[in-house]
Amino acid sequence: MQIGSVTFEQPPVMLAPLEDITDLPFRLICRAYGADMAFTEFIASEGLIRNAQKSTLKMDLHNDDRPIGIQIFGHDCESMKQAALMAEAAKPDLIDINFGCPVKKVVNKGAGAGMLRDIPKMIAITKTIVQAVSLPVTVKTRLGWDEQSKSIVTVAEQLQDAGIQAITIHARTRSQMYRGEADWSWIGKVKNNPRMHIPVIGNGDITSGPIAKNMLLTYGVDGIMVGRAAIGYPWIFAEIKHYLHSGTELPPPNLAERVAVCRKHIMHEIQRKGERLAIIEMRKTYSHYFKGKPHFKPFRIRLVEADTAQTLYALLDEIAALPDPEFN
């Protein structure tokens, strides 16, 4: 599979862009466990062209975090063009356009998955960006707005004709949000469309190696993208790739491994954002790092209430000292 100058010898396992999750520290952790490609958190075009600090910080790239795509979203053609040019100046490997975010505050502005209600504008924005930048342009979107408007087969053709070099499809409609089962049959329809010649990447409900392999074999996609299953669980990439190569499953990380990676994540966030902001933002990840541990709740409450790095590290030491069988 190839996107521009980026070549993947095997179907890549990618980290999806997730707001307030896939920042640089977490992306680097996922890289260490085998993520073949990653994307920034999605960046609002309006914030970027106004040089909003939160938006520009998201474009801070690292040589160990390649290949990398900068993902932008917005509803105005000129703003999206200017944002794409600013993103290109940060020297990513590609520019990705978000036409899939289902969050209400994004959709109500006509951006993200809101574009699925205005396909002509979606295509116009895509053409404008493709013509404005020299980097490869890709798109991430959904099956359609709702059950009655699953237009992804024709929309994918139109986006390809507009000049994109790959498309990632989340196998749900906007109306579904993240509910219900992802319907990969529609991704298969796009991939098997004889008019399509760009890579098609599948996203939605990839939570294990066996599921990833089944999706690759059943629908023939060129790559897969992991989103929510990676939150607080970067081991998912190693597990998927091991299964794809060997047909066997890796054992899950033990308690010591979970604690060590969680600690590393906290440290990197503090180095990047400062202690106070990092502590606040990390609070949503603790339950994911220790998901499925029936005796974790009291520790999660204490971790969330901790207001200093010293307190957090002491709590992690306390968790690490527990007998793993007991904690399980």
N, C-alpha and C positions, 0 to 999 in steps of 0.2 A: 504494500500500500504506500502511496506517495501523495503528499500534499505540498505543492510547491517544491522546494528543495529538501524537504524533510521526508526521509524514507524509513519505513518500518519493515523489517524482514519478516516478522510474524504479525498476525492481527494484534494491534496494540490494545492494551488495557489502560484506559485514560481516567484521570481524575476530573470529574465534572466541576464546573464553576459553581460555588455555593456561597451566597452572601454571608459575610461575617464568619466564614469557616475556612475557606481555601485561601487564606493569606499566605505570605511567603514562608513563615515558620512551619505551618502545617503542610504546605506543598513539599518542602524539603524533607520532612519526615516521610511523607508518602513516597517520594522518590527513592528514599533509602530502602523501602520495602517493595520497589519494583514498578511504580507507576511510570508508564512509558511516555506519557505526555500529560501536561496539566494546563489549566487555564486560570487566569486571575479571577477574583471575585468580579461580578459584573459591575461595570463602571457607568454611571449616569453621564450621558453626553453633556447635559447642561452643567453639571457640576464640574466636569473636566475643563470645559472651555472657560469657566469662571475661575479656574485654578483653585477650586476648593481643596483644602488639605487632605480630606478623607479620600477624595477621588485620585489625586496625584500620588498619594502614598501607595495606592493599589498597583501603580505601574512601576514600583521599585523591583527590578528583576535581578536575578543572580545567575551566574554562569553554571551552577550546579542544578539549575531549575530549567533545563532545556531538553527537548523543544517546549516552548511556552507560547500560549496564545493569550492576547489581551482581549477580553470580551467587553463590548460596549452595548448600551441600550439607550433608546430614546425614541421620540415620535416626530422630530423635526428634521427634514432632509439636510438643511444647511448645518445645523448643530451636529448631526451625526457625521457629516463630512469633516468638519473641523476637528471633532473628537477623534475620528479615525486617523487624521494626519498627526495629531498629537500623540496618539498611541503608536503610530509607526515610528515617530522620532525616538521612542523608548527602546526601539530595536528588538521587538519580539520576533518570533518565527512566523506568526500569522495574526491576522485580525479576525475575531469572531464576533458575529452579530447575534445578540440575544433577542429572538422572537418567540421565546418560550416561557419566560418567568410568569407564573400565574398569580403572583401576589397582588392583592386588590389595589394598593397604592400605586403600583406600576401600571397595571392594566387600565385603571381609571384615567390615566394620562395618555392612553393609546399606545403605550410602549409594551415591550415584552410580548406576552401572549395576546395582548390587546391588538396587536397587528394582524392577528388571524381574523379580525372583523373588517380589515381593510387591506386585502391582498394587493390591489394596485399600488397602494402606498408602500407596502412592504417591498415590492419589487423595485419601485422607484428609488427607495433608500438604498437598497442593495446595489443597484446599478451605479448610483452616485458614488458609493464608497469604493466599489471595484475600480471605477475609472479614476478615482482620486489618489489611490495608494498603489505602490509597487509590490507590496507584500501580498501573499495569498489571502483571500478572504473566504471565511467559512461561515456557516449559519447553524444555530441550534434552535429547534422549534418543536412543536407538538403536532399531534395528529389533526387537530382542528380546534375550533372554538368549543363545540359541544358534539353530542352524539349524532346530531342531524347534519353536521357540517365537517365531516372528516375528509378534508380536501387535500391531504398531504401528498397524494400521488401526483396531482397536477401542480400543486404548489412547488414540490421538489423540482419538477421539470422547469418551471418558470424561474426558480432561483438558480438552477444550473445554467439556463439560458442567459441569466443576468450576469454570469461570470464567476459564481462561487466555485471553489475547488474541492469542497467536501461539505457534507451535511450530516448533522447529528440530530436524531429524532428521538424525543422522549415519547414513549408509547402510551400516552394518555392525552385526553383533551384538556383544554384549560378548565372546563367546568368540573372535571374530575379532581382538579388540583393534584393531590398525591393519594387520593382514595381509590379503592377498587384495584383490580388486577391490571397491570400493564398489558396492552394488546399488541404484541409484536407482529401479528399477522399483517398489520398495515405497514410496518417497516419492511417486511418481506415483499409486499407488493411494490414498494418503492425500489427495493434492490433488484427485483426481477423485472422491472419495467425495462424493456429493450432500449428505450430512449436514454436511460440513465447511464452515464459513464464515469461520474465522479464517485469517490468513496462514500459509502453510506455507513454511518456509525450508529449503533443501537444503544439506547439508554432506557432504564426503567426496570426496577426489581432485580437487578444483578446483585445477589447477596452471597454467592458461593461459587466455587470452582465448577461443580456439576451444572449449575444453572447457566454459568457463562458459556461452558462448552456446548450445552444444548442449544443455546441461542445462536451461537456461531454456526453450528452444523445445520440447524433447522431452517434458519432464515438467510444464511449466506452472507451476513454482514461483513464489512471489511475490518471492523473494530468494535470494541464495546467501551462504554463509559460508565463508571461507577460514581454514584452521587451520595445519597444519604447513608448507604452501608459503610462508607469510609469514615464517617464522622466518629472521631474517637477510636477508630479501628483501622489504622493504616495497614495492618497485617492482611487485610482483604486482598491487596494486590499480590503479595507473595503467595497467598493461598490459591488464588485464581491461576496464576502463572504456573505454579507447581502442578496443579491439576491438569492444565492444558498440555503440559509437557509429559507428565507421567501417568495420568489417570488415577492418581492416588491423592488423598487429602492430607494436608499437614495438620498436626495437632494444634489446637488453639493456643494462644500465648498464655503462659502461666502468670500467676499473680506478680512475681518479681518483674517480668517483662512489661506488664501493664503499668506498673508503678514507675519503672525506669523511663518509659516513653512519655508518660504523662508528665513526669518531672522535667524531662527535656523540652517538652512542648511549652510548659510554663516558663522555663528559663529563657527560651528563645523569644517568647512573646514579651517578656519583661525587657529584654535587651532591645527589642524593636520599638515597643510602644510606651515603655515606662511602667513602673510597678502598679500604679492605681488602675490605669486603663486595662492593662493585661489581666489583672486579677478579675476585674468585672467581666471581661469578654470570655475568660476561660470558664466561668461558672456554668455555662450551658453544655460543656463537654464532659464533665466528670461522670455523669450517669452513662455516657457512651463508652468511656474507657473501661468502666467496670460493669457493663451491661450483663444482666443475667446472674449477677452475684446476689443471692437472696439476703445476705446479711450486710449489704453495702449501705442501705438507706441512712443509718445513723452517721456514717462517715460522710456520705454525700451532703447531708445537712451541714455538717461541720466544715466541709470544704467550701461550700457555697457561702457560709457565714464568715469565713476567714478573710481578714482584710490586710494581711501582710504576707510577703513571700516567705518569711521565716516560719510563720504559722502553717502555711501550706506545706512546706517541706517537712516540718515536724509531723504533720498528719500523714503525709505519704510514708514517712519512715515507720509510723505506727501501723499503717496498713501493710507495708512490706514485711513487718515482723510477724504478722499473723500466719498460722499454719495454712498453707494453701488448701488442703482438703476441707478444713473447717470453714474457710471463707467461701468455698464452693457450695 
